[in-house]
Amino acid sequence: MLITADGRTLLKDIERFLAFKVPHDVYCVARSYKAIPGRMNHWANVDSSGSKWWAEHLPPNKIYRDTIRHTHGDVNDKEPGFDVNWDVIGSNYDPRDVRWHGSTSLFAVYTAIAMGYKKLVLAGSPLDTNGHWYDPPNMQGPQWDGETYRAWLDFAKAKEGKMVKSLSGYTAQILGEPTSKWLRL
């Protein structure tokens, strides 16, 4: 599965992943759906109250009839927008006390693993401050805190960490980069 996020490296990462020429599903985070060629199978956003608006306004040409929209937290099941509201079980973090740790990309990783995916590749998830792929060149991006990096480092040490590689940035340093051999095993 290819998991796309909004880091500045997204376009280059997608190009690099597609060069592997492996069959794959696509799980988009936030606005990254705008950059993928074709359609997505899954979409997630857990970053803000605006995520519900995004979920309700995803363009039909980018979603399949069965695209699943994921989130976690306090979502009213009777409202449109999300298809799945994941609960955090067995986490070291209390979701009522802190925002989601690790980024929506890590949320997408955990949910993809829970759905049975065995190999995941991150694109556009460098976990740096270089901005988003859709921002002007010099615009700075998110200021990630220590808890975010700790969440990724903890994940990398877990057995599931071996199921995930990244194409750029700090997540690539933490998880390693995909190779053609790893993708085809």
Phi, psi and omega per residue, in radians:
M1 nan 2.404 3.032
L2 -1.695 2.159 3.059
I3 -1.895 2.072 -3.115
T4 -1.843 2.489 3.099
A5 -2.349 -3.100 -2.944
D6 -1.669 0.239 3.112
G7 -1.100 2.731 -3.096
R8 -0.993 -0.446 -3.094
T9 -1.371 -0.032 -2.986
L10 -0.921 -0.908 -3.037
L11 -1.089 -0.760 3.108
K12 -1.159 -0.694 3.136
D13 -1.124 -0.733 3.114
I14 -1.065 -0.796 3.135
E15 -1.034 -0.763 3.135
R16 -1.129 -0.751 3.136
F17 -1.115 -0.795 -3.108
L18 -1.076 -0.466 3.106
A19 -1.138 -0.378 3.079
F20 -1.208 -0.382 3.117
K21 0.913 0.899 3.089
V22 -1.959 2.500 3.059
P23 -1.102 2.492 -3.079
H24 -2.820 2.663 2.912
D25 -1.605 2.873 -3.123
V26 -2.182 2.313 3.105
Y27 -2.157 1.904 -3.087
C28 -1.691 2.477 3.043
V29 -1.876 2.260 3.051
A30 0.911 -2.206 -3.030
R31 -1.436 -0.040 -3.069
S32 -1.075 -0.336 3.106
Y33 -1.025 -0.451 -3.125
K34 -1.199 -0.354 -3.057
A35 -1.754 -0.218 -3.068
I36 -1.407 2.474 3.020
P37 -1.386 2.175 -3.120
G38 1.644 -2.702 -3.012
R39 -1.971 2.964 -3.135
M40 -1.989 2.684 3.085
N41 -1.645 -0.591 -3.105
H42 -2.385 2.670 3.080
W43 -2.507 2.488 3.112
A44 -2.498 2.642 2.959
N45 -2.729 2.180 3.099
V46 -2.219 0.211 -2.975
D47 -1.423 -0.509 -3.004
S48 -2.791 3.015 3.079
S49 -1.131 -0.413 3.105
G50 -1.206 -0.232 -3.104
S51 -1.106 -0.573 3.109
K52 -1.114 -0.729 3.108
W53 -1.054 -0.798 3.128
W54 -1.039 -0.757 -3.122
A55 -1.068 -0.635 -3.122
E56 -1.373 -0.286 -3.038
H57 -2.088 0.380 3.055
L58 -1.114 2.330 -3.081
P59 -1.211 2.406 -3.098
P60 -1.012 -0.515 -3.117
N61 -1.277 -0.172 3.129
K62 -1.861 -0.074 -3.119
I63 -2.138 2.561 2.978
Y64 -1.432 2.888 3.038
R65 -0.996 -0.517 -3.071
D66 -1.863 0.344 3.033
T67 -1.062 2.320 -3.112
I68 -1.816 2.243 -3.141
R69 -1.805 2.106 -2.999
H70 -1.933 2.585 2.974
T71 -2.753 -3.089 2.984
H72 -2.509 2.832 3.083
G73 1.925 -2.704 -3.021
D74 -1.535 1.464 3.127
V75 -2.040 2.253 3.119
N76 -1.320 2.077 -3.099
D77 -1.073 -0.340 -3.106
K78 -1.511 -0.177 -3.140
E79 -1.578 2.588 3.096
P80 -1.276 2.898 3.068
G81 2.245 -1.291 -3.075
F82 -1.766 2.567 3.098
D83 -1.676 -0.546 -3.088
V84 -2.318 2.281 3.055
N85 -1.996 1.794 -3.072
W86 -1.397 2.481 3.009
D87 -1.713 2.554 3.090
V88 -1.615 1.999 -3.117
I89 -2.134 2.325 3.086
G90 1.306 0.370 3.139
S91 -1.596 2.675 3.032
N92 -1.302 -0.200 -3.066
Y93 -1.861 2.409 3.059
D94 -1.617 1.916 -3.057
P95 -1.086 -0.297 3.092
R96 -1.349 -0.408 -3.069
D97 -1.643 -0.502 -3.050
V98 -2.400 2.791 3.049
R99 -1.230 2.978 3.140
W100 -1.032 2.234 3.132
H101 -1.593 2.392 3.028
G102 1.802 -0.240 3.134
S103 1.675 2.873 3.088
T104 -1.119 -0.455 3.081
S105 -1.062 -0.741 3.122
L106 -1.185 -0.657 3.035
F107 -1.008 -0.799 3.128
A108 -1.082 -0.687 3.103
V109 -1.061 -0.904 -3.124
Y110 -1.045 -0.736 -3.110
T111 -1.249 -0.625 3.088
A112 -1.108 -0.728 3.101
I113 -1.122 -0.735 3.120
A114 -1.090 -0.501 3.119
M115 -1.464 -0.070 3.052
G116 1.828 0.038 3.091
Y117 -1.221 2.468 -3.030
K118 -1.888 -0.448 3.133
K119 -2.281 2.158 -3.091
L120 -2.214 2.393 3.100
V121 -2.172 2.226 3.126
L122 -1.594 2.332 3.043
A123 -2.210 2.315 3.126
G124 1.277 0.481 3.123
S125 -2.238 1.024 -3.079
P126 -1.343 -0.234 -3.131
L127 1.007 0.723 3.093
D128 -2.073 -3.030 -3.114
T129 -1.904 0.398 -3.061
N130 -1.434 0.154 3.064
G131 1.615 -3.133 -3.140
H132 -1.693 2.775 -3.124
W133 -1.082 -0.436 -3.096
Y134 -1.679 -0.030 -3.137
D135 -1.476 2.779 3.000
P136 -1.034 2.709 -3.014
P137 -0.919 -0.673 -3.054
N138 -1.682 0.084 -3.126
M139 -1.327 2.264 3.139
Q140 -1.370 2.635 -3.114
G141 -1.750 -2.773 -3.097
P142 -1.019 2.578 3.042
Q143 -1.742 1.588 -3.088
W144 -1.189 2.437 3.137
D145 -1.698 3.016 -3.116
G146 -1.044 -0.585 3.122
E147 -1.111 -0.613 3.122
T148 -1.129 -0.860 3.127
Y149 -1.116 -0.695 3.123
R150 -1.057 -0.720 3.129
A151 -1.051 -0.739 3.118
W152 -1.203 -0.717 3.118
L153 -1.117 -0.732 3.080
D154 -1.093 -0.743 3.127
F155 -1.075 -0.752 -3.100
A156 -1.061 -0.526 -3.139
K157 -1.373 -0.387 -3.136
A158 -1.297 2.794 -3.125
K159 -1.036 -0.585 3.125
E160 -1.163 -0.389 3.132
G161 -1.020 -0.478 3.136
K162 -1.308 -0.176 -3.139
M163 -1.522 -0.076 -2.985
V164 -2.227 2.371 3.030
K165 -2.268 2.830 3.138
S166 -2.307 2.624 -3.092
L167 -1.595 -0.114 -3.089
S168 -2.844 2.796 2.943
G169 1.178 -2.708 -3.097
Y170 -1.143 -0.585 3.108
T171 -1.136 -0.580 3.076
A172 -1.191 -0.650 3.088
Q173 -1.162 -0.667 -3.098
I174 -1.321 -0.752 -3.008
L175 -1.784 -0.334 -3.029
G176 1.614 2.869 -3.133
E177 -1.786 2.592 3.130
P178 -1.257 2.599 3.010
T179 -2.156 2.842 3.095
S180 -1.034 -0.716 -3.134
K181 -1.097 -0.819 -3.123
W182 -1.070 -0.729 -3.116
L183 -1.146 -0.527 -3.062
R184 -1.663 -0.071 3.122
L185 -1.195 nan nan
